[in-house]
């Protein structure tokens, strides 16, 4: 096989953007399964993949049940592709192995007590939640959607043998929010097929899940992330059509309404070409959020998405990864975003986990004459944007989406993040400039990175509230390193300006003395930042731009420029083929810098980051405005003077007319005027 998927005989009449049609989805499913099945030497062998050293499971010394979990995850998540393929092609074979026969045999082995490959029952393990629950949900979600592909092929005797294992895990303890969906799906499968379940438990799970809806179609899941789309919308819509509409119509209707509300802005999360944004945890799942495109055609009534645009984005997201050779490792999708990157992973993932990214293949459950398959591809409203950038504000989850017409990129600007985590807490996430890991030496990409120079911190004696003189022992080494924000708060949009707050240190360690008030103005291909430093003690601070990967080992070209005018802006730019960045500083920074990172970028081993740097050593530094411009582009063209100096007039005022301290009025070269006023920003926090 070739090192990456190729579209053979593309159909540019039906799909002028990608060339990809229903036939190519089937080709793709066979291609990916063909590589995965290379790890089988016999149809009797359970599917598993080479272990990957690092934080993912299983690792040497793990108990046997961890290895069973890996096998079950490989079985279930590859069925994300195999199930839809069998629905269309019941006689499908992969590498000479009958797909149906293989999955019937292996599911039976996994669920039959006493078989060497059987999974344990909950009571055979310490009382806790386990990965098995998640995989049961995934398997029975597919079987609720595609009742023809597996369950009818078991004998009645086999079903009776498997029933105790299914029922025990369906009724077992679960964790708080999205995991309840796994129990819901498994319990519902049993009920649909006439088996006894605890109906009160099922209804309780359903009510809990519905209670997490926060608005705009989004559900609280630790913080807000892609689980809203992939589980609360995709899994739950499948559940509604299979069981909910008939037995729980009130709950199903409420969940349906929230799904439709999400669909109103859902395509805005993707780049013009369908690229997925590397954001939130479970990054190795990649395109699982694209499952929202076909599932929108499973909602009741008129589909909420234009079918030609939906398929264009869905196909584009798959091609973003499948056409790259670095995407595959050991013939399966790597544990990373593009190639294997340890810093993006969580310990609950295993080598089989990325196969959930093929959730959008539920599209094959749609009829061949569905508009999703028959409509002609197009770029939706992107054609109307021109070079403009538009902002979509989701007030309830505190997410702001920016679509840049000049670059075809989409950005996620998060506003409600409760802890320090690169998956969530960066200033922005861009579909074509994936985020980088934190650098404890400063210059972290797309973050404010803070280091205390307060001698009490450098001695490791942080004093609570500095009133009693009683020192709280801290790790001096930790405080001597740069740290990123410990929380991001959303404060709303006023007069075209987005307000947030980056909390660099939480109470009780004087959280009100470690605040950066953020004000952002969207401009074509970038953002103007007018941020107010309320860092009360000696400190060092950096503000990083997106990282530029050294593709094929080729370093970025960096240029610096100091404008010739008095007090003109400082400018630094960086370029790699097809991508460019510019960082402009008007005030509040000492210097503009760049550094080369190793092992922090999602696309390449090395990368270049542009960043602004300042150092304040006064015991009580004053508040300051830090005014910068961060620009990006996806071509090799030269920056214009107006792009690198978009502010015609900047008036900083110590006291604003509202009575707020330290704000500004900006007149842009475009003729637009913006007033940045931080009045009552602390009282406007939403988190």
N, C-alpha and C positions, 0 to 999 in steps of 0.2 A: 504493500500500500504506500501511497505517497505520504509525505510528512504532514499534510494538511488536507482538509476537505476542498474539493474543487467542484464548481457547478458545471456539469456537463450539459451541453445543448441548452444554454440559458434562453429563456423566452422573454425577450426585451419588448415584445408587443404587449403582453399582459403585465409584465413586471419591468417597466423601463428603468427603474432605479436599481434593482438588485438582480434581475434575471431569474429570480427564484419563485417557483410555483409549487403546487401541492406535490407534484412528482418529485421535486427536489427535496422536499421535506422527507419523503420516503427514502430517497437516495441517502440523505444525510443520516437518518436513523440506522440504515444498514451499514453505512460506513463506520459510525461510532461504535455500534455493537460489534462489528467485525473486528475492530481493534481490541475491544474489551475481551471478546471471547478467545483471543489468542492465549489468554491465561488458562484456558481449559485444555486439559489433555484427554478428558473423557466426559460424556454427558452425565456421568454419576458424580462428578467432582463439584463441590460447591464453589461458587464464584468468589474469588478474593483476589486482591491485588498486592503487589510488593509493598511492604511496610516502608514508611518514610520517616527517617530519623528526625527528631524534633519534638514539638509539643503535641502533635496529633496522636490519636490512639490507633491500634494497640502498639505498645512498646514492649521490648524484652522484659520478661518478668511479670507481665500483666496476667491476671487470673484467666482461666479458660473462657469464662463468659464474655470477656472483652473481645476475644477472637470470634466467638459466636456472633457477637454484635456486629463486628466488621463484616462477617459473611452475610448476615441478614440484611445489613445496610447495602451491601453490594447487590444482593438479590433484588431488594425492593427498589432501589434507586435506578438500577438499569432497566427495571420494568417500566419506569417512566417513559422510556423509549420503546421497549418491547411490547407493552400493552397496546398503545396506539397503532404500532406497526401490525400487530396481530389482528386488530380490529379491521384494518383495511385489507390485509393479506393473511388470512387464517393459516395458510400453509407455509408461511415464511420459514426459511432456514438461514442460519448464520454459520459459516465455516463448516457446513455439512451437518449441523445440529438443528433438529426441529425446535423452533423457539417454544411452541406450545408444550411439547413433551418435556422440554427442559424445565420450564417454570412450574409446570404441574408437579414434576418429580421433586424439585428442590423445595417448593413451598410445603408439600406434604412431609418431606423429611424434616424441615424446620419446625413444623407444628406437631409432629408425632412424638410423644414422650418415649424416651428410650432409644431413639435413633441417635447414632454418633453425632449427627449434625443438628440435633434438635436444640432449640433455645430453652433456657431454663424457665421455670415458673417463678412468679414474683416471690412466693414464699420460700424459694430455695436461695434467695439472696437477701442481704440486709435490707430492711425496709427503707426504700428510697425511690427516687425516680430514675429511670434508665432509658437508654437510647432505644430499646426495644419498643417502647410506647410510641415514639416518634415514627418509627418505621412501620408499625402496624397502621398508623394513621395514613401514611403515604400509600401503602399497598391498598387499603380498603377505599381510599379516595378514588384510586384508579378503577377499582372493581365496581364502585357505585356509578362511575361515569361510563364504564365499558362492561356491562354485565355479561357480555357474550364471550369474553376472551379467556376466562380461566375457571371460574367457579363451576360452570356446568360440566366441566370435564373431569371433575372428581366424582367418584362413586359415592353413594349414600354412606357406605361403611367408612370410607376415607373422611368424609365430612364429620361423621360422629367422632372419629378418632382425633381430629384436629380441633373440634369445638372447645374442649376444656382449655387449651392453651390460648385460643383467641379470646375466650370469655374472661379468663383470669387477667390478661393484660388489658382488655377493654375496661374492666371494672377497677383496675389497680389505681393507686395513688398517682396524681399528676401534679405538675407544678402550676403556677398561677394562671397566666393568661393564654398565650397562643397554644400551649400544650393541651389545654382542654379540648381544642379542636381535634386532636388526634384521638382522644377518647370518644368524642362525639361521633366521629366518622366510623370508628370500629363498632361502637354500640349500635349505631344506626344500621350498619351492614347486617349485624346479627338480627336486629328487629325486622328489617326488610325481608329477611329470609326465614322468618317465623320462629326464631329462637328466643328463649326467655332472657330478658335483661332487667336491670333495675331502672325502670322508667323515670323514677324520681331523680336518680343520679344523672341521667341523660338530660332531663329538663333543667336541673341545677346547673350543669355545665353550660347549657345553651344560654341561660339567663346571665351567668357570669360573663360569657363571651360578649353578649350584646351590651352589657353594662360598660365595657371598655371603650365604646365608641365615643370619641372626644369631639367630633365635628369635622366637616369637610371630607367625610368618608374615612377618616383616620382613627386608628385605635392605639391606645397606650400600650406599649410593649417595652418595659424598662424605660426607654425613651422612644421616640417615634422613628420607625425604620421600615425597611422593605417587607417585613413580616405582615404589615397591614395588607399589602397587595397580594402576596403569595399565599397567605393562609386565610386571613379574615375575608378576603374577597374571592380568591380562586377556590380554595377548599370549601369554603362555606357556600358558595354559589352551587357547586357540584352537589353538596349535601342538600341544599334547598330543593333542587330539581329532583333528586332521587327519593327524598323522604320528607323534608321539611314542609313543602307546600301542602302535603296531604295530612300530616299528623300534627304539625306545629305551625299553622299558617300565620299566626300573629307574629311569632318570633322571626319566621322566614321573611315576612313582609318588611319588618324593621331592618333586617340585615340586607335585604335587597335594596331598600331605599338608600342605605349608607353606601352600598357599592356603586349605585348610580351617581351619588354625589362625588365619590372619588373619581369616577370616570370623567367628570367635567374638566379635570386638570391633569389627569394621569399621563397623557402623551407628552406633556410639557417637561417631564422628567428625562426625556430622551433627547439626544442630539438629532440634528436634521437627518443624519444617516442612520439613525437608530441606535447609536452608541449608548451603552449603559454607563451610568455614573458609578464609580467606585466609592461607595458610601455605606456607612453602617457596618454592622458585624456580619458574619457569614459571607464574606466577600467571595469565597470560592464557589458560591452558588450562582454568581454572575447573572445569567439571563432568566433565573426563575421568576423575576418580576415581569418578564415579558409574557408570562402566562395570562396576564390581565387582558391582553389583546384578544385571543380567541374566546376567553370566558365572557367577554363583554357581549358576545353573540349568543350566549346561553342565558342572558338575563331576559326577563319577560318583556313583551312589547317590542317597540322599535329599538334596535341596537343603539347604544349611546355613542358609538364611535363610527367614523367614516371607514368603511371596510378597506378601501384602497390605501388609505393612510395607515390603518392599523396593521395590515399585512406588511407594508413597506417598513414600518418601524420594527415589527416582530422579526422579520427576515434579516434586517440590517443588524439587529442585536446579535443574532446567531452568527452571522458572518464576521462580526467584530472579533470573535474568538476562534471559530472553527477553521478559518483560513490562515491562521498563524501556526507555524511549526513549533514555536516555543510554548504553545498552549498545551501540547501533549507531553506527558512524562510517563514512562512505562506503558505507553499505548493507551493511557486514559487521561482525562482532563487533569491538569496539574493542580496541586494544592497552592493556589495563588490567585492572581487576577489574570495575568498573562502567563508567565512562567511561575515556577515555584518560588514563593516569597514567604518566609517563615513569619515575618512580622504582621502579616494580615490574618493569621490563622487563630483559631480557638481550639482548646483542648478537646471539645466535643466532636471535632471532625476526624474523619479517617480517610484513607485513600479512595474510598468509594463515594464519599460525601458529594463531590462536585456533580454527580450525575443528576441531582435534583435540578440542575440548571436547564434540563431538557423538559421542564414543566410546560413550556409553550407548545410542545408536541401534542397536547390535548386538542390542538386545532384539528388533528386527524379524526376526532370524534364528530366534528362538524360535517354535515352532508357535503358531498362533492359539489353540489350546486349552491352552497352557501355563499352569500356575498363576500365573505372573508376570502374565499378562493377565486371567485369570478370577477371581482371588481378590479379595475386597472389601478396599478400602483401610482401614487403621487406623493408629493412632499407636504400636503396639507397647507396650513397657514404660513409655513416657512417662505413660500414664494412671495407672500405679500410683505414680508418684513423688510426686504431690501437690506440696508446696512443698519437698520434700527435694532435696538435691544429692548425687549419688553419684559416686564416683571409681573409675576403672578404671586399674590400673597395668600397664603393659607393661614388664617389667623389662629385657628384652634390648635393645630400642631406646631405653630410658630415656624413654619417653613416658607421660604421665599424661593421661587423658581425664576431663573433668568434665562431667556432664550436670546442668544446673540445672533442676529441676522448676518452680520459681517463675517462671522467665523463658523457658523453652523453648530456651535457648542451650546450646551445647556449647563447651568450651574444650580446647585442646591446650596442655599444659604440657611444653615440651621439656627434656631433660636431658643430651643428648649433642651439643653443638655445638662445633666445633673452631676456629671463627674468627668474627670480627666481621662479622655480616651480619644485617640486619633481617629477612630472610626466615626466619631460623632462631633468632636469639639473643634474642628478646624473652622476658620473663618468662612470658607467656601469650598465646594467640591465641583470639579469640572469634568465633563464627559471625555475630554481629549487631553487632559493633563492630570492623570491619576495621582492621588495623594502620596506623600512620602512619610516615612516613619520619623518620629521625633529625634532630634539631635540634642543630646544633653549639653553640648558645647555651644549651643546657640545657632541661630540661623535656620531654625526649623521652617519647612515650607508651609506657607499659607496659615501661619499661626503667629500670634504674639507669644514670644518666649521670654520669660522673666527670670532674672537671678537677683536675689537679695544681696546687697552689699552692706546691709545693716550689721554693725559689728556684733550685736547680740545674736544675730543669726549665724554669722560666720564662726562665732565661738560655740554654736550649738546650744545657746541658752535663750530660746525664744521666751519672752516674758508676756504672759497673758494680760492684755489690755494695759500693760506698762504702768499699773497703778500700785500694785502691792510690792513689787520688787522680788516676787517669788518666781524663780525661773522654772520653766518647763523644759526638761532636757529634750533636745532634738538631735537628730543625726546631722552633725555638721557637714559631712560629706554630701548628703542629699541636698541640703540647703545651698551648698556651694555650686550646684549644677543648675543649669537652666531648666525651668519647668513651664509647661503650657497651662492654659486656663483650667481651673478645676470645675467651672460651671459656665454655661452660656445662657443668658437670660434674654427673652424677647420683650421688647418695649413698644412695638407697634410701628406703624408708618404714618408720618405726618407731613403733609405738603410735599410729597414725593421723596422724603428722606426716611430711610429705614434706620430704626434705632434698636440697638442691642447693648448688652453689657457683658464683658468678659471679666469673670471673677478669678483673679490670679491666685488668691489664697482665701479659703473659707474660714468663717468663724469656727472655733473661738480664737483663732489666731488673727484677730483684727481684720476680719473680712471686709469691713468698710474702708480699710486703708489700702486695699489692693484691688482697685477697680479701674478698668479702662472702659469708658463710655464710648460706644461705637456709633458712628453716623455714616451712612453709605448712600451715595448717589450713583445710580446706574447710568453709564454712558456707553456708546457703541464700543463693543469689544473690551469692556472693562468696568472699573469702578473708581470713583473718587472717594477716598476715606478722609473724614474729618473727625478724628478720634480724640477724646479728652482723657489725658492721663490724670488719674487720681491715685497715684502711687505715693504713699505718705512718707516713705523712708528711702534711704540710699538704695539705689538699684541700677541694674543694667537691663536693657530691653532690646529685643530684635523683632522685626516684622518681616516675615518671609513671603516671597512670591511663590507661584507654582514651581515645581521642579522640572528641569529639562533633562530627559534621559540621554545618555551617551549611546545612542543606537549604533550597534556594530563597533563600539569602542571609540566613536568619533566625538571628541569634546565639543562643547558649545563654544561659540565665538562670543566673547564678551567685550562690549565697548562702554566707555564712560564719557560723560560730557557734563561740563559745568556751563550753564547758560551765561552768555557774555553780559547780560544785563545785571544791574545791581540787584542783589537779593533774588535773582532769578532761580528757577528750580534746578536741582541736581537731577541728572538722568543717568541710568545704567540700563543697558539692553543686553540680551543674550539670544542666540539663534542656533537652531539645528535645522537641517533640511526639512522644510514644510511646517516649522513651528517657530514662533518668536515671542519673546516677552520683553516688557519694558516696565521699569520701576522709576517713578518720578517723585521727588521729595520737594515740597514747598517750604515746610517749616516743621520744627520739632525734633529733627534728627541730626546727629553729628556727622554721619557719613553713610554712603551707600556702598555695599560690599557684595562679594560673591564668594562662594566656596564650593568645593567638589565633595559630594557625599559618596560614601561607599556602602552598598547593601541596604539602602533606604528607599529606593525607587521601585515602582511596580513593573517597569518596563525594561530596565537595564541595571547592571551591577553598579555603575557609577552615574552620577547626575550632577548638574550644576543648579545652584539655588542663588537667586538674587535676594538681598535682604537689606533693610535699613537697620542702623545700629545707633544706640545712644547710651550714655553713661551719666548718671546723676549721683554726685557724692555729697551733696548738702544734706545735713541731718533732717531738714524739713523742706524737701524740694517743692517748688510751687506747682500748681496745676499748669498743664500746657496743652495746647492743641497740636496734634501731629497730623499734618495734611499731606497725603500721598495719593498717587494715581498708580493703579496696577492695570496694565494692559496685556492682552494676549492676541495672537493672530495665528492663522493656520495657512500661511503661504510664505514665500520668500521675498515679499515686497519690502520696500523701505518705509520707515516711519515718516510721516509728515510732521512739519513743525507744529501744526495745530493739534495733532494727536499727542505729541510729547509735551505740550503746554496748553491743555484744554481750558485752563482757568484764566479768563481775561482780567478779572479783578477779585482779590481776596481781602475782605475786611474783617479783621478779628476784633471782637468787642469784649472787653472785660465784663461788662454788665449789659445783658440783652434788654430790650424794651420790656420783656416779660418779667424781668427781675432775676432771670437765670444767670449764673456766673459762667463766663467764658464761652462764647459761641462765635458764629461767623456768618457772613453773607458772602455768597459766591456768585459771580456773574461769569457764565461760561462763554466761550467763543461761539457757541451755537446760538447765543442770545438768551438762553434760559437763566433764570435767577433762582437760587435756592438759599433758604435761611436754615442754618443748623442751630437749633435751640434745645439745650438739654433740660429745659425746665421740667421739674417734678419727675425726672426720669426714674428715680428710685421708687417712686410710688406707682409707676406704670409697669413695673416688672410683672411678667406673666411666665410662669414656669410650671 
